[in-house]
Amino acid sequence: MGRTYLVEEGVGQYLSELSTAGRPRVTGLLLGQCSPQRDFVLRAVRTPPREQPPEQPCSPPQVAALDEEWITTHATQVARMLPGGLLVLGVFMIATPELSKDGQNALRKLIFAVEKSLTKRRLWKPAEEEVSDRAALQICSATKKVVCRTYDVQDPKSSGKPADWKYQSALSASWLALGCTVNVNIHIPLLATSPNHDLEKNTKNGLNRWSKQIEDSVFLINGQVKDDDTELLEGQKKLKGNTQSSPQFCDVKVLTQLGQGSSARSTATVQVCSGSINLRGAVKCRAYIHNNKPRVKEAIQALKRDIINTLSDRCEMLFEDLILNEGPQKKSFGREYHVLPQRLFVPMAGSNVMLSDYRFGDETPAEVQERFGEMLDQAVQAEDIHTAEEISTVDICPVPDTLEDTQQTQLTKATLLLKLQQNMGVVVAAAVALLASIFSFNYFSD
């Protein structure tokens, strides 16, 4: 038996509008959440049109020739705008004529390309029991026939399995929200063997170590530590009546445990560094989870991933901005302060779930509105944009030349001291041998 997708009713209306828009073909992404029993589709977003050069007029699209690079780039941008718990569940295509095998093969190839692109930027690994099926939705714009199949993205040889596609009203109206503030103070050394311009790689390595600390942290839900397999709302009064009310909110505290959880002997080494990167600030994190008897484990996992993703994404965006403005071949640098883009939240259309975005200091609300329109095909009012936090900074600090000279002097002194100790050992050994010879000569003479 295949998987069941419960789909927000507004998604069906959106897809219907796209199918009657007169376009020969429309592709896009399906956004939502996986669970062991079923999956939830909260949004569908079309792929934004790619500008074509005037000298290259658009030819009639062929079903099998999807613009894989453009669609995966769109998926990467959209994934940054999803809070914890939500992900890209699959892809869709609306085309005419009737559904074809070529179209399904093209969607299968696209699903694996999107998943590969998204996996490459993650600092966390999926759990063994995690759902790895992704949906390929095909709609014929002429007959309105809908075919949904799933593919296991962990199996490159996976074949399509039929899936149920069921619409449901107010699906996400009362989802559970979890939120926390994480204070960040991360010190990342820049190795002397690494080129100065490779800041992004060093930062990612440092964040990878930090993400393991987040994975090992203790999470307090409303001030309590709860077992992983218990229901998230156990002992709490559940929402009744009006399904359009605000979602139930769980306040979470994160207790980071540094240097714990391993009894193995330390293998730390001393390495010469050319500088350091310091990330400081407080980041607002948020995750959403379905209200069908969610477990504590699922909720904490969603929030952990949001904590890790939001800092990783912002650093990635900062370095993209630096490369754009300064070029990738920057060979030397002085001390630099940069401000990470601030996180903001915007309500998802027709839902109480909030979508996320990031804004640099010189960006205007109009630019944020434009980005939501382009990436998520959603009109956003300026008053709906909620800035979540204060400024977080990145301090890139090189080691001064004088400090490097001092380190070299200390290394030289240490070498001289070692040689002196070795020479003293030779002298002592010679003296002991001489005294032994004298003692033996006197003893046998007597």
C-alpha positions as CSV (number, residue, x, y, z in Angstrom):
1,M,0.0,0.0,0.0
2,G,1.4,3.4,-1.0
3,R,1.6,6.5,1.1
4,T,-1.2,8.9,1.7
5,Y,-0.8,12.7,1.2
6,L,-3.3,14.9,3.1
7,V,-3.3,18.2,1.1
8,E,-4.4,21.6,2.1
9,E,-7.6,22.5,0.2
10,G,-6.0,25.7,-1.0
11,V,-3.3,23.8,-2.7
12,G,-5.9,22.2,-5.0
13,Q,-7.3,25.6,-5.9
14,Y,-3.8,26.9,-6.6
15,L,-3.0,24.0,-8.9
16,S,-6.3,24.4,-10.7
17,E,-5.6,28.0,-11.4
18,L,-2.1,27.1,-12.8
19,S,-3.7,24.4,-15.1
20,T,-6.1,27.0,-16.6
21,A,-3.5,29.7,-17.0
22,G,-2.9,28.7,-20.7
23,R,0.7,27.7,-20.2
24,P,1.9,24.6,-22.0
25,R,3.8,23.4,-19.0
26,V,4.2,24.4,-15.3
27,T,6.6,22.9,-12.8
28,G,6.9,23.5,-9.1
29,L,7.6,22.2,-5.6
30,L,5.4,20.6,-2.9
31,L,6.0,21.8,0.6
32,G,5.0,20.2,3.8
33,Q,5.9,17.6,6.5
34,C,6.5,13.9,6.7
35,S,5.3,11.6,9.4
36,P,5.4,7.8,9.8
37,Q,1.7,7.4,9.0
38,R,1.1,10.0,6.3
39,D,2.5,13.2,4.8
40,F,1.0,16.7,4.9
41,V,1.2,19.1,1.9
42,L,0.7,22.7,3.0
43,R,1.8,24.6,-0.1
44,A,2.6,24.2,-3.7
45,V,4.8,26.8,-5.4
46,R,5.4,27.2,-9.1
47,T,8.9,27.5,-10.5
48,P,9.5,31.2,-11.3
49,P,10.0,31.8,-15.1
50,R,13.5,32.0,-16.2
51,E,14.4,35.1,-18.3
52,Q,15.2,34.2,-21.9
53,P,17.7,36.3,-23.9
54,P,16.0,38.2,-26.7
55,E,18.1,36.4,-29.4
56,Q,16.9,33.0,-28.1
57,P,13.1,32.8,-28.5
58,C,11.4,30.1,-26.4
59,S,10.8,27.0,-28.3
60,P,7.8,24.7,-27.5
61,P,8.7,22.9,-24.3
62,Q,9.4,19.2,-24.4
63,V,8.1,17.2,-21.4
64,A,11.4,15.3,-21.0
65,A,13.6,18.4,-21.2
66,L,12.9,20.1,-17.8
67,D,15.3,22.9,-16.7
68,E,16.8,20.8,-13.9
69,E,19.4,23.4,-12.9
70,W,16.8,26.2,-12.5
71,I,14.4,24.1,-10.6
72,T,17.0,22.8,-8.1
73,T,18.2,26.4,-7.6
74,H,14.7,27.4,-6.8
75,A,14.3,24.5,-4.4
76,T,17.5,25.5,-2.6
77,Q,16.2,29.1,-2.2
78,V,12.8,27.9,-1.0
79,A,14.3,25.5,1.5
80,R,16.0,28.4,3.3
81,M,12.6,30.0,3.8
82,L,11.0,27.0,5.5
83,P,11.0,26.8,9.4
84,G,11.8,23.6,11.2
85,G,9.5,20.7,10.5
86,L,8.8,21.8,6.9
87,L,10.6,20.5,3.8
88,V,10.4,20.1,0.1
89,L,8.2,17.0,-0.2
90,G,8.3,16.6,-3.9
91,V,7.7,18.2,-7.3
92,F,4.7,18.7,-9.6
93,M,4.2,19.2,-13.3
94,I,1.1,20.4,-15.1
95,A,1.2,19.7,-18.8
96,T,-0.8,18.8,-21.8
97,P,-1.4,16.4,-23.7
98,E,-2.4,13.4,-21.6
99,L,0.0,12.2,-18.9
100,S,2.9,10.3,-20.4
101,K,5.7,7.9,-19.3
102,D,8.3,10.4,-20.4
103,G,6.8,13.0,-18.1
104,Q,7.0,10.7,-15.1
105,N,10.6,9.7,-15.9
106,A,11.5,13.4,-16.1
107,L,9.8,14.0,-12.7
108,R,11.7,11.0,-11.2
109,K,15.0,12.4,-12.4
110,L,14.1,15.8,-11.0
111,I,13.2,14.5,-7.6
112,F,16.6,12.9,-7.1
113,A,18.3,16.1,-8.4
114,V,16.4,18.3,-6.0
115,E,17.2,16.0,-3.0
116,K,20.9,15.8,-3.9
117,S,21.0,19.6,-4.0
118,L,19.3,20.0,-0.6
119,T,21.3,17.2,1.1
120,K,24.6,18.8,0.0
121,R,24.0,21.9,2.2
122,R,22.7,20.2,5.3
123,L,24.8,19.9,8.5
124,W,22.6,17.1,9.9
125,K,21.9,13.6,8.8
126,P,18.5,12.0,8.5
127,A,17.5,9.4,11.1
128,E,17.4,5.8,10.1
129,E,13.6,5.5,10.6
130,E,12.9,8.8,8.8
131,V,10.6,8.8,5.8
132,S,12.6,9.1,2.6
133,D,9.8,9.0,0.0
134,R,9.2,12.0,-2.1
135,A,6.2,12.8,-4.3
136,A,6.0,13.2,-8.1
137,L,2.6,14.8,-8.9
138,Q,1.5,14.9,-12.6
139,I,-1.6,16.8,-13.7
140,C,-3.1,16.9,-17.2
141,S,-4.3,20.4,-17.9
142,A,-6.8,19.2,-20.5
143,T,-8.5,16.3,-18.5
144,K,-7.6,17.5,-15.0
145,K,-6.5,13.9,-14.2
146,V,-4.1,13.7,-11.3
147,V,-1.4,11.0,-10.8
148,C,0.8,10.9,-7.7
149,R,3.7,8.5,-7.3
150,T,6.5,8.3,-4.7
151,Y,10.2,7.5,-5.0
152,D,12.6,6.5,-2.3
153,V,15.4,9.1,-2.6
154,Q,17.7,6.9,-0.5
155,D,17.5,4.2,-3.3
156,P,18.9,5.3,-6.7
157,K,17.1,2.4,-8.3
158,S,13.7,3.2,-6.7
159,S,10.7,2.8,-8.9
160,G,7.5,4.7,-8.6
161,K,4.8,3.6,-6.1
162,P,1.2,4.8,-6.3
163,A,0.1,7.3,-3.6
164,D,-3.2,8.6,-2.4
165,W,-3.8,12.4,-2.9
166,K,-6.6,13.7,-0.6
167,Y,-7.6,17.3,0.0
168,Q,-8.6,18.5,3.4
169,S,-9.9,21.9,4.6
170,A,-8.1,23.9,7.3
171,L,-5.3,21.2,7.4
172,S,-2.7,23.5,8.9
173,A,-4.9,25.9,10.9
174,S,-4.0,24.6,14.3
175,W,-0.6,23.1,14.0
176,L,1.7,23.1,17.1
177,A,4.4,25.8,17.1
178,L,7.7,25.5,19.0
179,G,10.1,28.3,19.5
180,C,13.3,29.2,21.3
181,T,16.1,31.7,21.4
182,V,19.7,30.3,21.1
183,N,22.6,32.5,22.2
184,V,25.5,31.9,19.9
185,N,29.2,32.5,20.6
186,I,31.2,30.3,18.3
187,H,35.0,30.6,17.9
188,I,36.3,29.1,14.7
189,P,40.1,29.0,14.1
190,L,41.5,29.6,10.6
191,L,44.3,27.1,10.0
192,A,47.5,28.6,8.7
193,T,47.6,25.8,6.0
194,S,44.3,27.1,4.7
195,P,44.2,30.0,2.2
196,N,42.9,33.2,3.6
197,H,40.1,33.4,1.0
198,D,38.7,30.0,2.0
199,L,36.6,31.5,4.9
200,E,33.5,29.6,3.9
201,K,35.0,26.2,4.2
202,N,36.5,26.9,7.6
203,T,33.2,28.3,8.8
204,K,31.3,25.3,7.6
205,N,33.8,23.0,9.4
206,G,33.3,25.0,12.6
207,L,29.5,25.0,12.3
208,N,29.7,21.2,11.8
209,R,31.3,20.8,15.2
210,W,28.8,23.2,16.7
211,S,25.9,21.3,15.2
212,K,27.0,18.2,17.0
213,Q,26.7,20.1,20.3
214,I,23.2,21.1,19.4
215,E,22.3,17.5,18.5
216,D,23.6,16.4,22.0
217,S,21.8,19.2,23.9
218,V,19.0,18.8,26.4
219,F,15.7,20.5,25.3
220,L,13.2,21.6,28.0
221,I,9.6,21.9,26.7
222,N,7.7,24.3,28.8
223,G,10.3,23.9,31.5
224,Q,10.2,20.1,31.5
225,V,12.4,17.3,30.2
226,K,10.1,14.8,28.4
227,D,10.8,11.3,27.1
228,D,11.2,11.0,23.4
229,D,8.3,8.6,22.8
230,T,5.7,10.5,24.9
231,E,3.0,12.6,23.2
232,L,4.0,16.3,23.0
233,L,0.7,17.4,24.4
234,E,0.5,14.8,27.1
235,G,-1.0,16.4,30.2
236,Q,-1.9,19.6,28.4
237,K,-5.4,20.8,27.4
238,K,-5.8,20.4,23.7
239,L,-7.5,23.0,21.4
240,K,-11.2,22.6,20.9
241,G,-13.8,24.4,18.9
242,N,-12.5,27.1,16.6
243,T,-10.0,25.5,14.3
244,Q,-8.9,29.0,13.0
245,S,-7.4,30.0,16.4
246,S,-3.7,30.5,16.9
247,P,-1.7,27.3,17.1
248,Q,-0.7,26.0,20.5
249,F,2.8,27.3,21.3
250,C,5.5,25.4,23.2
251,D,8.4,27.4,24.7
252,V,11.7,25.5,24.5
253,K,14.9,26.0,26.4
254,V,18.2,24.6,25.0
255,L,20.8,23.4,27.5
256,T,24.0,22.9,25.5
257,Q,26.3,20.3,27.0
258,L,29.9,21.0,26.1
259,G,32.5,18.3,26.2
260,Q,30.0,15.6,27.4
261,G,28.7,12.4,26.0
262,S,32.0,10.8,25.1
263,S,34.4,8.9,27.3
264,A,37.0,8.3,24.6
265,R,40.5,9.5,25.0
266,S,41.0,13.0,23.6
267,T,43.0,13.2,20.3
268,A,43.2,17.0,20.3
269,T,46.3,18.5,18.5
270,V,47.9,21.9,18.5
271,Q,47.8,23.6,15.1
272,V,49.1,27.0,14.0
273,C,46.3,29.4,13.0
274,S,46.3,32.4,10.8
275,G,43.2,34.0,12.5
276,S,39.8,33.2,13.7
277,I,36.1,33.7,12.9
278,N,33.8,34.6,15.8
279,L,30.0,34.3,15.5
280,R,28.1,36.1,18.2
281,G,24.4,36.9,18.7
282,A,21.0,35.5,19.6
283,V,19.0,33.7,17.0
284,K,15.3,33.1,17.0
285,C,14.3,29.6,16.0
286,R,10.9,28.1,15.2
287,A,9.4,24.8,14.2
288,Y,5.9,23.5,13.4
289,I,4.5,20.0,13.7
290,H,1.2,18.4,12.9
291,N,-1.4,18.0,15.7
292,N,-2.1,14.3,15.0
293,K,-0.6,12.9,18.3
294,P,2.9,14.3,17.7
295,R,5.7,12.8,19.7
296,V,8.3,14.7,21.7
297,K,11.1,13.2,19.5
298,E,9.6,14.6,16.3
299,A,9.1,18.0,17.8
300,I,12.7,18.3,19.2
301,Q,14.1,17.0,15.9
302,A,12.3,19.7,13.9
303,L,13.5,22.4,16.3
304,K,17.1,21.1,16.3
305,R,17.2,21.3,12.5
306,D,15.8,24.8,12.5
307,I,18.6,25.9,14.9
308,I,21.3,24.4,12.7
309,N,19.8,25.4,9.4
310,T,19.1,29.1,10.3
311,L,22.8,29.8,11.3
312,S,24.2,27.7,8.5
313,D,22.0,29.4,5.9
314,R,22.9,32.9,7.1
315,C,26.6,32.3,7.0
316,E,26.2,30.8,3.5
317,M,24.2,33.9,2.4
318,L,26.9,36.2,3.9
319,F,29.7,34.6,2.0
320,E,27.7,34.6,-1.2
321,D,27.2,38.3,-0.7
322,L,31.0,38.8,0.0
323,I,31.9,36.9,-3.1
324,L,29.4,38.9,-5.1
325,N,30.8,42.2,-3.9
326,E,34.5,41.4,-3.4
327,G,35.2,38.5,-5.7
328,P,36.2,34.9,-4.8
329,Q,40.0,35.4,-5.2
330,K,40.6,37.6,-2.1
331,K,44.1,36.7,-1.0
332,S,44.5,38.8,2.1
333,F,42.3,40.4,4.7
334,G,42.4,42.6,7.7
335,R,40.0,42.5,10.7
336,E,36.5,42.7,9.4
337,Y,33.1,42.9,11.1
338,H,30.0,41.7,9.2
339,V,26.4,41.6,10.2
340,L,24.5,38.4,9.5
341,P,21.1,38.8,7.8
342,Q,18.3,39.1,10.3
343,R,15.5,36.5,10.4
344,L,11.9,37.5,9.9
345,F,8.7,35.6,9.7
346,V,5.6,35.9,7.5
347,P,2.3,34.0,7.8
348,M,1.8,31.3,5.2
349,A,-1.3,32.2,3.1
350,G,-4.4,30.5,4.6
351,S,-2.5,29.0,7.5
352,N,-1.2,29.8,11.0
353,V,2.2,28.4,10.1
354,M,4.9,31.1,9.6
355,L,7.4,31.1,6.7
356,S,10.9,32.4,7.2
357,D,13.2,34.8,5.4
358,Y,16.4,36.8,5.9
359,R,17.1,40.4,5.4
360,F,20.4,42.2,5.1
361,G,20.6,45.7,6.7
362,D,20.4,47.6,3.5
363,E,17.3,45.7,2.2
364,T,13.9,47.3,2.3
365,P,10.6,45.7,3.1
366,A,9.6,46.0,-0.6
367,E,12.6,43.8,-1.5
368,V,11.4,41.1,1.0
369,Q,7.9,41.4,-0.5
370,E,9.3,40.9,-4.0
371,R,11.3,37.9,-2.9
372,F,8.2,36.2,-1.4
373,G,6.3,36.8,-4.6
374,E,9.1,35.4,-6.8
375,M,10.2,32.4,-4.6
376,L,6.8,31.4,-3.0
377,D,4.3,33.0,-5.4
378,Q,2.7,34.7,-2.4
379,A,1.7,38.4,-2.0
380,V,2.9,39.7,1.3
381,Q,1.8,43.0,3.0
382,A,4.5,45.1,4.7
383,E,2.7,44.9,8.1
384,D,2.8,41.1,8.0
385,I,6.6,41.0,8.1
386,H,7.8,40.4,11.6
387,T,11.5,40.9,12.4
388,A,12.3,38.2,15.0
389,E,15.6,39.2,16.5
390,E,18.4,41.7,17.1
391,I,21.6,41.9,15.0
392,S,24.1,39.0,15.0
393,T,27.7,39.6,13.9
394,V,30.6,37.8,12.3
395,D,34.1,39.0,13.4
396,I,36.9,37.8,11.0
397,C,40.1,38.4,12.9
398,P,43.6,37.6,11.4
399,V,46.6,37.0,13.5
400,P,48.9,40.1,13.5
401,D,52.4,39.7,12.1
402,T,53.9,40.6,15.5
403,L,52.0,37.7,17.1
404,E,53.2,35.4,14.4
405,D,56.8,36.5,15.1
406,T,56.2,35.9,18.8
407,Q,55.0,32.4,18.1
408,Q,58.0,31.7,15.9
409,T,60.3,33.0,18.7
410,Q,58.6,30.7,21.2
411,L,59.0,27.8,18.9
412,T,62.7,28.6,18.5
413,K,63.2,28.9,22.3
414,A,61.4,25.5,22.7
415,T,63.7,23.9,20.2
416,L,66.9,25.4,21.8
417,L,65.6,24.2,25.2
418,L,65.1,20.7,23.9
419,K,68.6,20.6,22.4
420,L,70.1,21.9,25.7
421,Q,68.2,19.2,27.6
422,Q,69.6,16.6,25.2
423,N,73.2,17.9,25.5
424,M,72.8,17.9,29.3
425,G,71.8,14.3,29.2
426,V,74.9,13.4,27.2
427,V,77.1,15.2,29.8
428,V,75.5,13.5,32.8
429,A,75.8,10.1,31.1
430,A,79.5,10.7,30.4
431,A,80.2,11.8,34.0
432,V,78.5,8.7,35.4
433,A,80.6,6.5,33.1
434,L,83.8,8.2,34.3
435,L,83.0,7.9,38.0
436,A,82.2,4.2,37.4
437,S,85.5,3.6,35.8
438,I,87.4,5.4,38.6
439,F,85.5,3.4,41.2
440,S,86.3,0.1,39.4
441,F,90.0,0.9,39.1
442,N,90.4,1.7,42.8
443,Y,88.3,-1.4,43.8
444,F,90.4,-3.9,41.8
445,S,93.7,-2.1,42.9
446,D,92.9,-2.8,46.5
